[in-house]
Amino acid sequence: MYYSNNIITTTNLLEVMHEYNVKKFVFSSSTTVYGEQETTKYVETMKRGETTSPYGISYSCAIWSWIIISKYT
């Protein structure tokens, strides 16, 4: 379920955005991709840690899909 929701849906969205030449969108993230941190303040520039759940793993994959597609399309 997480795989479908996070990875496939994100990839489909990015493909349609590319098809219609959409250059920007707001991506709301989840702190689960940062794993266990010693801080309660999370920022986008933080290194992603080891995720502790299947949801976090699939969400991290979705983010990497976005990064790869945005760089090479």
N, C-alpha and C positions, 0 to 999 in steps of 0.2 A: 504494500500500500504506500509506504513512504517513497519507495523508488518511483512509482508511477506519479505520485503527486509532486514530488520535488524535482526529479531529474527529467522525466519525459515531458511534463507540462512546461517546465522552464525552457527546455530545448524547443518545443513547439512554439512557444511564445517568441523566442528569439528568432526562429526561422521566419515567422510571419512579420515580425518587425523588420527584418532584413528585406523581405519581399516588398514591403510598403515604405521602405526607406525611412523608418522611424529611427532617430539617432539617440534619443534619450528616454529614460523611464526611471521612476523612483523604485528602488529595490529595498524593501523592508527586511532587515536581517533578523536573525535569532542569535542570542548569545551562546547557544549550544555549540556553535562551530568553534568557539574558543576554548572548549574543554574546561578543565578545572584551573582557575586562575586565583592568584592571591589578592585580587582587587575586586571591588564591586562596580567599578567604572569601566565600561567597555567602549573602545573606540575602533573605528574601521581599520586603523593602521596597525592594530595589535596582530601579532603572529597568531595564526590559528593553531590551536592545540589539538591534542587527541580528544576526539569526541567520545562521549560516554554512552551514546545511545544509537540505535539504528536510524532514528530520525536525524540526529546530528551528522552521521556519516552521509546519508543521502542528501542532506542540505548542503554539506561541503562539496559534494559532487556537482550539485546544481550550480553553486557559485563558480567552481572551476570551469564548468561548461560555458557559463556566461563570459568568463575571462577569455577563454580560448576563442569563442565565436566572435567576441568583440575585437580581438586582435587580428584575426585572420579573415574577416569578411568585410 
